[in-house]
Amino acid sequence: MTGANLQSMTTELIPLCTATATLSDPIFVGDGPKGMRLIFEITDVVVAGERLTATMIGKAGADWITLVAGTGTLDVRVAVQTDDGAIIFVQYTGRTDISAGLDAPKYVAPTFETSDPRYTWLNNVQAVGKGFTEGNTITYEWFEVR
């Protein structure tokens, strides 16, 4: 690769927001074909950042997590409404080392969907984040990947 091509491969992480979710007690589905399944319903979400501020809308948010061989695979979906009225669907998957305990960091890759013209820039964003759990609350720092 030429120097110009290598330079274009440089990845930037641009701060996007802090996302804090409150979770209900888990629903234990049990062992299935994909591993031990738990469902953590999301009861509240607060998103706070310079470019994105929102709160959860509706009651359909949850993490459909599977646990296999020391790895937790997150599968989260939730709708949020911005402080100026836009609806945004947020979805992310991720991983956590459950063998390290419940306090282990969670690594996620959020994407966004919206039709609101003020926020359609989010439709092209691949974000990454790291989160920590404290009690029934998980707090993430999310970054836009450029």
N, C-alpha and C positions, 0 to 999 in steps of 0.2 A: 504494500500500500504506500501511496505517496504521503508526504507530510500533510498536504491539504486534506486528503481523505481521512487520515488519522485524527486531524483536528476536528473534522465534522463529526467524528464518532464520540467526542467528548459529551458526557452526560451532565446536565445541570439538574439540581433539585431546587425548585422554586417553592417557598412556603405557600401553602394553600389555606389551611385552616387547622383548628383543633376540633375534633369531633368527640363528644362525650355521650355515651349511651348508658341508660339504666336498663338492667335486665331483670326479668322475672326469674323465679326458681325454675330449674330445668325440667322439661318433660322427658323422661327416660323412655325411649322407644325400645332400646335394647340392641342386642347383636343382630345384624342383618348381613346381607351380601356385601355391603361396603364397610362393615365394621360396626362398632358401638355407636349408635345414633342418639344424640340429645338435641332437643330444640329449646333454645333460649328465646322466649318472646321478648321483644324490645318494647319497653313501656314509655320511653322518653329518649329523645336525641336533641342535643344542642350543638350546632355547628357555628363556630366563631372564627372569623378571619377577615383580613382587609378586603378580600375579593368575594367572599362567600360567608353569609350569615343566615342561618335557617334553624328551624325547629321541626320536629317530627309532625307529620299530618297523618291521620288515620290510625288504624290499630293493626295493620298487616305486617309490621316489621318483625323479623326474627333472624336468628342464626341457627341454621340447620347443620350443626357440627358433627363430624364423624371422628372417632378415635380408633386408630390402628397402630399397633407396634410403637407406642410412645409418641406418635405424631397426631396432633389435632388438626383437622382440615376444616377451616371455616368456610361458610357459604351464607353470606348475609345480604338481605335485601330490605330496603326501607324507602319510604317517600318522605321528603322534607319540603317545607314551604319557606321560601326566603322571606326576609323582613319586608320586602317590597312586593310580595304576593306571587312569585313564580313557584311552580311545582317542579321538583327535580326528583327523579328516581335514582337512587344510589344503590350500587351492587358491588360487592367485593368478595373475593376469595382470599385465603391466606393460610398460614401455617403457624403452629405453636408447638413447642417441645413439651408435651404433657408429662414426660418423665421428670422434668425439672420442677413440676408443681404448678399450681394455679397462678402463681405470680410470674411465671415465665412470660417474656415478651411475645406479643402477637405481631406477625409481619403480614401486611395485607396489600392488595393492589386494587383500589377502588376505580370504578368507571361511573359515568353519569349519563343520564338521558333527560332532555327537556325540549319542549317546543317553544319556550319563551325566548323571543329574540334577544333579550338582554343577557341571556345565559347560554345561548347555543354554543359559545366558545367551549363550554364544559363538555359538549358531546365529543370533542376531539382530545380531551385530556386523559392521559393515563397517569394516575396518581400512585404513589406508594406511601406506606405508612408503617408506623410502629406504635403499638399500644400496650398499656399495662392495666391490669385489673386490680381494683381495690373494693372488696366486698362485692356488691352487685352492680358496680359501675366500672366501665372500661373507658379509658381516655386514650385517644390516638392523636398523634401529630401526622398530618397528611401533607405530602409535597407533590407538586406537579413535576413530571419528568419531561425535560426538554433536551 
